[in-house]
Amino acid sequence: MLPFSHRWQHLDDWLWQHRGLWQPVPFAEPAPSWTRDWPALAAWLGQLDNTHCEVYEKQPERLAEAVSHWLPALSDYAAMVSVPDLSPGPPDVGAATLAEREAVDMPGRKRQQAGAFTAALLPLAQSPLDWCCGKGHLSRTLARRGKVPVIGYEWNAELVRDGNRLTTRYGDAVTLQCQDVMAEDLPWPPKAHGVALHACGDLHRKLIRDAVEQRQPRLSFSPCCYHLTTTRDVVPLSFRAQSSHTGLVLSREDLRLAVRETVTAPAGVRAQTARASRWRLGFDGLQRWLRGVDEYLPLPPHPKRLAGDGFEAFCRWAAELKGISLPEGVNFDHWLEHGVERAATVRRYELLRHLFRRPLELWLVLDYALFLEESGYHVRMGTFCERELTPRNLLVDAAIAQP
């Protein structure tokens, strides 16, 4: 594989050159500007049936191959998003995963993720500090399979109590502590191995900075939800990224794109999400018509009670929230159908945008790897499990380089 710096720079240039394809949001812009520049591509996407959409959503490499007819720069997409497989393989992953009878209160997918993550880290030379540990599912897996004591930090006192009850019940060498990891004076155990499985946004960035500042010997994390940050735009950590000639800046909306996948969501959740999209797009058409302003109005999550009350109730809630008067005789069936049609178009236009999810995520994670290299760590970066188990399957594993 190319050095991290070369890969990051290639992605930075590529994303900058194609920002007109991934920064416009079809949900808010019915006709993104790229549809005028590539009308034949827009027409091809628009005629895709639902079966093809499902295939391309699950297999972005196939979509990139098809779209490269119009966008030749996508012809090397598979190579661009390829990263090493850090998993030791099924036998070792199975051995590292807690048995179901031991995994009390641990959802099956979480149990498998913790096992795969642990297997990729073995052997353990230092005691791990489990960052944002929840009930300690990863902590217990690390302690059992790594044969080392583990400390877990979690701010939710109820989760800490439940987790410590489990560790006592099963005799695990785990101690969970109620601790806000964002505290400036956060105490770290000496010579700890910082670990985090799917710590979000500012939480994993704080972990990286703290570990480097305190010269902890090893740091292993799988980042998630990059958009959960208190800053408006992401600020790269590495000097290499900060000094890039493109000056590419990622907003929170850009960061959301990097994790917008439903590959592991239950069918019921996907159905609820699809219905909410149709309702929001239906109301969007209605509010543009009523206001005479071709502008998207963002809405917060709607109350759960509205799910059973129907589209009209949703529109009345949204209109009141936005200070819009609904006249008598609004044809809500018409606007619901408008939402259905818009949702179908959005799904097809989003296919193109979603080709940039993994490149954006790699841009972010390679910046972390570069920062750790610049700070004197030897870094591995790759996947610890298959995408079907979790699309957030990237792992950064860094150890202080030996002289």
Backbone torsions as a table, in degrees:
resi	resn	phi	psi	omega
1	MET	NA	149.3	177.1
2	LEU	-65.9	154.6	174.1
3	PRO	-56.0	152.1	-179.5
4	PHE	-54.5	-39.8	-176.8
5	SER	-63.0	-40.0	179.6
6	HIS	-68.6	-43.1	-179.9
7	ARG	-64.8	-42.5	-179.5
8	TRP	-63.5	-43.7	-178.3
9	GLN	-64.3	-39.4	176.9
10	HIS	-61.2	-45.0	178.1
11	LEU	-64.3	-41.6	-179.7
12	ASP	-60.3	-46.7	178.5
13	ASP	-63.4	-44.2	-176.5
14	TRP	-65.6	-44.4	178.5
15	LEU	-65.6	-39.4	178.8
16	TRP	-63.2	-44.3	-178.6
17	GLN	-65.4	-28.9	-175.3
18	HIS	-110.9	18.9	-176.1
19	ARG	-61.0	-25.0	177.6
20	GLY	-68.0	-13.6	179.2
21	LEU	-93.8	-28.2	-173.8
22	TRP	-113.5	-18.6	179.4
23	GLN	-79.2	-37.9	174.9
24	PRO	-63.8	139.0	-176.4
25	VAL	-105.9	108.2	-177.4
26	PRO	-57.2	-27.0	179.2
27	PHE	-63.5	-35.0	-178.9
28	ALA	-97.8	-22.8	-179.3
29	GLU	-118.2	102.4	-177.6
30	PRO	-55.7	-32.1	179.8
31	ALA	-131.2	82.8	179.1
32	PRO	-54.1	152.4	-174.0
33	SER	-59.8	-30.1	-178.7
34	TRP	-64.8	-23.5	179.5
35	THR	-66.3	-24.4	177.0
36	ARG	-82.4	-29.9	179.4
37	ASP	-80.0	-31.3	179.5
38	TRP	-128.2	67.7	-176.8
39	PRO	-61.8	-35.3	-179.8
40	ALA	-66.7	-37.8	176.9
41	LEU	-65.4	-43.8	178.5
42	ALA	-61.3	-40.1	179.7
43	ALA	-66.6	-40.6	179.4
44	TRP	-63.4	-44.6	177.6
45	LEU	-61.9	-41.4	-176.4
46	GLY	-63.6	-26.4	-177.4
47	GLN	-92.4	-0.6	179.4
48	LEU	-64.8	137.8	175.3
49	ASP	-85.0	173.1	-175.2
50	ASN	-63.9	-32.8	179.5
51	THR	-63.4	-45.8	178.4
52	HIS	-65.1	-37.3	177.8
53	CYS	-59.8	-44.2	-179.2
54	GLU	-64.0	-40.8	178.8
55	VAL	-62.6	-47.3	-176.8
56	TYR	-70.5	-30.4	176.2
57	GLU	-65.7	-36.1	-178.6
58	LYS	-85.7	-23.3	-176.2
59	GLN	-129.8	76.1	-176.9
60	PRO	-60.2	-27.1	178.8
61	GLU	-62.6	-36.9	177.9
62	ARG	-67.7	-39.4	177.3
63	LEU	-64.0	-43.8	179.7
64	ALA	-59.3	-39.9	178.7
65	GLU	-62.5	-42.0	179.9
66	ALA	-68.5	-43.0	-176.1
67	VAL	-73.0	-20.9	-180.0
68	SER	-62.0	-14.7	173.6
69	HIS	-59.0	-36.2	178.0
70	TRP	-99.3	-30.7	-177.1
71	LEU	-122.5	86.7	-176.1
72	PRO	-56.7	-25.0	-179.4
73	ALA	-63.4	-14.3	178.8
74	LEU	-87.4	-1.3	-176.3
75	SER	-65.2	-26.7	178.6
76	ASP	-104.8	26.6	-175.7
77	TYR	-58.2	-46.3	-176.5
78	ALA	-59.1	-42.0	179.4
79	ALA	-68.8	-35.4	-176.7
80	MET	-66.2	-35.3	-176.8
81	VAL	-97.7	1.1	-179.2
82	SER	-73.7	136.6	175.5
83	VAL	-137.2	160.1	-179.5
84	PRO	-62.7	152.0	173.7
85	ASP	-92.5	113.4	-178.4
86	LEU	-92.5	0.4	179.6
87	SER	-73.6	136.3	179.8
88	PRO	-76.1	-7.0	178.6
89	GLY	112.0	162.1	-173.9
90	PRO	-52.8	-46.5	-177.7
91	PRO	-59.6	-44.2	-178.0
92	ASP	-71.0	-37.6	178.0
93	VAL	-64.6	-43.0	178.4
94	GLY	-61.1	-39.6	-180.0
95	ALA	-68.5	-27.8	-178.3
96	ALA	-85.7	-13.1	-176.2
97	THR	-88.2	133.4	177.6
98	LEU	-60.9	139.9	173.8
99	ALA	-64.3	150.8	-176.6
100	GLU	-56.9	-37.2	-178.4
101	ARG	-66.9	-21.5	178.9
102	GLU	-91.9	-15.9	-171.2
103	ALA	-94.9	58.5	-179.8
104	VAL	-65.5	134.2	179.4
105	ASP	64.9	12.6	-179.5
106	MET	-107.1	112.5	177.9
107	PRO	-56.3	148.1	-175.1
108	GLY	-55.5	-43.4	-179.2
109	ARG	-66.4	-38.7	178.1
110	LYS	-65.8	-38.2	178.6
111	ARG	-61.4	-44.0	-179.8
112	GLN	-68.7	-38.8	178.0
113	GLN	-63.0	-44.6	179.3
114	ALA	-62.7	-38.4	178.5
115	GLY	-66.6	-43.7	179.8
116	ALA	-66.3	-40.6	179.4
117	PHE	-63.8	-45.2	-179.9
118	THR	-63.2	-44.3	-178.4
119	ALA	-59.1	-35.8	-179.2
120	ALA	-71.7	-16.0	-177.1
121	LEU	-100.0	-19.3	-176.1
122	LEU	-65.6	145.3	0.5
123	PRO	-82.5	160.2	179.9
124	LEU	-103.3	125.3	179.6
125	ALA	-96.7	-25.9	179.4
126	GLN	-121.5	161.4	176.9
127	SER	-73.1	129.7	-178.5
128	PRO	-75.8	149.0	165.9
129	LEU	-109.2	109.7	-176.9
130	ASP	-84.0	109.6	-173.6
131	TRP	-81.9	122.8	-178.5
132	CYS	58.3	61.2	-165.8
133	CYS	-82.1	-10.7	-176.6
134	GLY	60.5	-129.5	177.7
135	LYS	-83.8	3.2	176.2
136	GLY	86.6	25.6	179.6
137	HIS	-61.2	-47.8	177.2
138	LEU	-66.5	-39.8	-179.7
139	SER	-56.6	-45.5	-178.6
140	ARG	-66.9	-37.7	178.6
141	THR	-64.8	-45.4	179.3
142	LEU	-62.4	-43.0	-178.5
143	ALA	-65.0	-42.9	-178.4
144	ARG	-67.5	-50.6	-171.4
145	ARG	-86.8	-27.8	178.6
146	GLY	-89.5	-11.3	178.7
147	LYS	55.3	44.4	177.9
148	VAL	-138.8	152.3	174.4
149	PRO	-70.8	149.7	-176.4
150	VAL	-130.6	138.0	171.1
151	ILE	-109.3	136.7	178.0
152	GLY	-120.5	137.5	175.9
153	TYR	-108.7	130.0	179.9
154	GLU	-151.5	133.6	-176.6
155	TRP	-80.1	-24.1	-176.4
156	ASN	-82.0	110.5	-174.5
157	ALA	-63.3	-34.5	-179.8
158	GLU	-65.1	-42.4	177.7
159	LEU	-64.3	-38.3	179.0
160	VAL	-63.1	-44.4	179.1
161	ARG	-61.6	-47.2	-179.6
162	ASP	-62.6	-42.2	-179.1
163	GLY	-65.2	-41.7	179.2
164	ASN	-67.7	-31.0	174.4
165	ARG	-63.7	-39.7	179.1
166	LEU	-66.8	-43.1	-178.4
167	THR	-65.3	-35.9	176.9
168	THR	-67.5	-43.9	-178.1
169	ARG	-60.3	-40.6	-175.2
170	TYR	-101.4	2.7	175.8
171	GLY	67.0	32.1	-180.0
172	ASP	-81.1	146.7	179.6
173	ALA	-83.5	63.3	-175.1
174	VAL	-131.6	136.5	173.5
175	THR	-126.9	117.8	178.2
176	LEU	-98.4	136.0	-178.1
177	GLN	-123.2	141.0	176.4
178	CYS	-77.6	108.1	-173.0
179	GLN	-152.2	129.8	173.0
180	ASP	-81.5	111.1	-176.1
181	VAL	-70.4	-13.3	179.0
182	MET	-84.1	-2.8	178.9
183	ALA	-62.5	138.3	-177.6
184	GLU	-65.8	-34.6	-177.9
185	ASP	-99.4	35.3	-176.5
186	LEU	-57.9	125.6	177.9
187	PRO	-81.5	130.6	174.8
188	TRP	-108.6	140.3	170.2
189	PRO	-64.2	150.1	178.4
190	PRO	-68.5	142.0	175.9
191	LYS	52.2	52.2	-177.9
192	ALA	-98.3	155.6	174.5
193	HIS	-102.7	100.7	-179.2
194	GLY	-71.2	127.7	179.3
195	VAL	-131.6	147.1	177.0
196	ALA	-153.9	122.4	175.6
197	LEU	-104.9	105.1	177.6
198	HIS	66.7	42.3	168.8
199	ALA	-74.8	137.4	-171.4
200	CYS	-89.6	144.7	165.3
201	GLY	37.6	-116.5	-177.7
202	ASP	-59.9	-25.3	-179.3
203	LEU	-66.4	-46.9	-179.8
204	HIS	-75.0	-29.3	176.6
205	ARG	-67.3	-36.6	175.6
206	LYS	-64.9	-40.5	177.6
207	LEU	-57.8	-46.5	-178.7
208	ILE	-61.6	-49.2	-177.7
209	ARG	-63.2	-43.9	-178.8
210	ASP	-62.4	-46.0	-177.6
211	ALA	-61.6	-41.1	179.2
212	VAL	-68.2	-44.7	-178.4
213	GLU	-60.6	-38.2	-177.5
214	GLN	-94.1	4.0	177.6
215	ARG	54.7	44.6	175.7
216	GLN	-67.7	144.6	-169.7
217	PRO	-68.4	-28.8	-177.3
218	ARG	-149.7	149.0	-178.2
219	LEU	-144.4	126.1	-178.5
220	SER	-136.9	124.2	-176.5
221	PHE	-151.7	150.1	171.9
222	SER	-116.8	106.9	-174.0
223	PRO	-77.2	159.0	-178.4
224	CYS	-152.3	160.3	171.2
225	CYS	45.6	59.1	-176.7
226	TYR	-58.6	-25.7	-175.7
227	HIS	-77.0	-10.1	179.3
228	LEU	-81.5	85.0	-175.7
229	THR	-144.5	154.2	178.9
230	THR	-85.5	-7.5	-179.3
231	THR	-94.2	153.4	-179.3
232	ARG	-70.5	-43.5	-179.8
233	ASP	-125.3	153.4	179.3
234	VAL	-76.1	136.3	175.8
235	VAL	-108.3	116.0	-179.5
236	PRO	-57.1	151.5	179.6
237	LEU	-86.2	-36.9	-171.9
238	SER	-82.2	149.5	174.9
239	PHE	-62.4	-38.1	-179.5
240	ARG	-58.5	-45.7	-179.2
241	ALA	-72.0	-38.8	-179.4
242	GLN	-64.0	-26.4	-176.4
243	SER	-101.0	15.1	-178.7
244	SER	-62.6	143.2	-178.7
245	HIS	-72.6	-19.5	-178.7
246	THR	-77.3	-32.3	-176.1
247	GLY	68.3	25.5	-179.7
248	LEU	-60.0	128.9	179.4
249	VAL	-119.6	130.1	179.0
250	LEU	-103.3	125.2	176.8
251	SER	-84.9	175.6	176.8
252	ARG	-62.4	-36.9	178.3
253	GLU	-63.6	-40.3	175.6
254	ASP	-61.4	-41.2	-179.8
255	LEU	-66.4	-34.9	176.8
256	ARG	-61.5	-38.7	-179.3
257	LEU	-57.4	-36.3	-176.7
258	ALA	-62.3	-21.5	-176.8
259	VAL	-123.1	16.3	-176.2
260	ARG	-87.1	81.4	177.2
261	GLU	-138.3	146.5	179.1
262	THR	-121.8	25.7	-174.2
263	VAL	-60.2	-29.1	-178.6
264	THR	-108.1	5.8	-178.5
265	ALA	-75.6	139.5	176.2
266	PRO	-60.9	155.7	-177.7
267	ALA	-57.8	-38.8	-179.9
268	GLY	-63.2	-39.6	178.6
269	VAL	-66.4	-41.6	178.9
270	ARG	-63.0	-38.6	179.0
271	ALA	-65.8	-41.7	178.2
272	GLN	-64.5	-39.4	179.2
273	THR	-64.9	-41.9	179.6
274	ALA	-64.5	-41.2	178.9
275	ARG	-64.9	-43.4	178.7
276	ALA	-60.7	-38.3	178.4
277	SER	-64.2	-43.4	179.3
278	ARG	-62.7	-41.9	179.6
279	TRP	-65.1	-44.7	-177.9
280	ARG	-65.3	-40.0	178.9
281	LEU	-71.8	-33.0	173.9
282	GLY	-64.1	-45.9	176.9
283	PHE	-65.3	-35.7	178.8
284	ASP	-58.6	-45.2	177.2
285	GLY	-63.2	-40.4	-179.9
286	LEU	-64.5	-46.2	-176.8
287	GLN	-68.9	-33.8	176.1
288	ARG	-64.3	-41.3	180.0
289	TRP	-66.6	-45.5	-178.4
290	LEU	-66.9	-41.2	-176.2
291	ARG	-84.1	-18.4	-175.9
292	GLY	67.0	25.2	-179.1
293	VAL	-126.8	121.3	-178.3
294	ASP	-84.8	74.4	-174.0
295	GLU	-145.4	138.0	179.1
296	TYR	-79.2	136.5	175.8
297	LEU	-111.7	110.2	-179.6
298	PRO	-66.9	145.7	179.0
299	LEU	-122.5	146.3	173.2
300	PRO	-74.4	170.7	174.8
301	PRO	-55.8	136.8	-178.0
302	HIS	-82.6	154.1	178.5
303	PRO	-59.0	142.1	-177.5
304	LYS	-60.1	-29.1	-178.3
305	ARG	-61.1	-25.6	-177.6
306	LEU	-71.6	-18.9	-177.4
307	ALA	-57.9	-34.3	-179.3
308	GLY	-95.1	-1.5	-175.9
309	ASP	-96.2	-12.5	174.8
310	GLY	95.4	174.3	-173.6
311	PHE	-65.3	-41.1	-178.2
312	GLU	-60.5	-44.5	179.5
313	ALA	-62.5	-38.5	177.3
314	PHE	-61.4	-45.1	-179.6
315	CYS	-62.8	-40.6	-180.0
316	ARG	-66.3	-38.6	175.5
317	TRP	-63.2	-47.4	-178.3
318	ALA	-65.7	-40.7	-179.0
319	ALA	-64.4	-42.7	178.3
320	GLU	-63.4	-40.5	-179.6
321	LEU	-62.0	-37.2	-177.0
322	LYS	-97.2	6.3	177.5
323	GLY	67.5	36.6	-179.7
324	ILE	-108.8	130.0	178.2
325	SER	-86.7	126.7	177.2
326	LEU	-92.3	119.6	179.7
327	PRO	-71.3	166.2	175.1
328	GLU	-67.0	147.5	173.0
329	GLY	80.1	18.8	176.4
330	VAL	-62.9	130.1	179.0
331	ASN	-85.6	87.3	-176.2
332	PHE	-66.0	-30.9	177.5
333	ASP	-62.3	-38.9	178.5
334	HIS	-62.1	-44.8	-176.1
335	TRP	-75.0	-27.7	173.4
336	LEU	-66.7	-42.0	177.0
337	GLU	-63.1	-37.4	174.6
338	HIS	-58.2	-42.8	179.0
339	GLY	-64.3	-38.6	178.4
340	VAL	-62.9	-44.6	-179.3
341	GLU	-67.0	-43.6	178.3
342	ARG	-62.4	-40.3	-179.4
343	ALA	-61.8	-38.2	177.9
344	ALA	-64.9	-41.5	178.6
345	THR	-67.8	-43.8	179.8
346	VAL	-59.1	-43.2	-179.3
347	ARG	-58.0	-41.4	-177.2
348	ARG	-74.8	-39.3	176.5
349	TYR	-68.8	-33.8	179.5
350	GLU	-67.7	-22.7	176.6
351	LEU	-55.6	-45.8	179.3
352	LEU	-63.8	-44.6	-178.8
353	ARG	-62.5	-37.2	-176.5
354	HIS	-71.2	-13.3	172.6
355	LEU	-62.9	-18.4	-176.7
356	PHE	-97.1	2.1	-179.5
357	ARG	-61.6	-55.7	-176.4
358	ARG	-66.6	-43.0	175.1
359	PRO	-57.0	-39.2	177.4
360	LEU	-64.7	-43.1	180.0
361	GLU	-64.2	-41.3	178.4
362	LEU	-65.9	-36.3	175.5
363	TRP	-56.0	-44.4	-179.1
364	LEU	-68.8	-47.4	-173.8
365	VAL	-73.2	-35.5	175.5
366	LEU	-64.9	-32.0	173.7
367	ASP	-61.6	-42.0	176.7
368	TYR	-61.0	-44.6	-179.3
369	ALA	-62.5	-41.5	178.5
370	LEU	-63.2	-42.5	179.2
371	PHE	-60.3	-42.4	-180.0
372	LEU	-68.2	-39.1	175.4
373	GLU	-62.1	-44.6	178.8
374	GLU	-62.1	-23.6	-178.4
375	SER	-93.2	8.0	174.4
376	GLY	93.6	22.1	178.9
377	TYR	-105.7	148.5	167.5
378	HIS	-90.0	127.6	-167.9
379	VAL	-122.5	133.8	165.9
380	ARG	-108.8	142.2	175.1
381	MET	-141.5	128.9	179.3
382	GLY	-177.2	-160.9	179.7
383	THR	-99.6	147.6	177.4
384	PHE	-109.6	-6.4	178.2
385	CYS	-160.7	172.8	177.7
386	GLU	-73.9	154.5	-179.4
387	ARG	-61.0	-30.7	-178.7
388	GLU	-66.3	-26.4	177.2
389	LEU	-78.0	-41.9	171.2
390	THR	-163.2	131.1	175.8
391	PRO	-68.1	-18.8	174.9
392	ARG	-89.7	70.1	-172.4
393	ASN	-110.1	16.9	177.2
394	LEU	-83.9	140.5	179.4
395	LEU	-126.9	131.1	170.1
396	VAL	-110.1	122.8	-177.7
397	ASP	-125.7	113.5	-173.2
398	ALA	-126.9	135.5	176.4
399	ALA	-130.7	143.1	179.3
400	ILE	-57.0	126.1	-177.5
401	ALA	-65.4	134.3	178.9
402	GLN	-82.2	138.3	179.3
403	PRO	-65.5	NA	NA
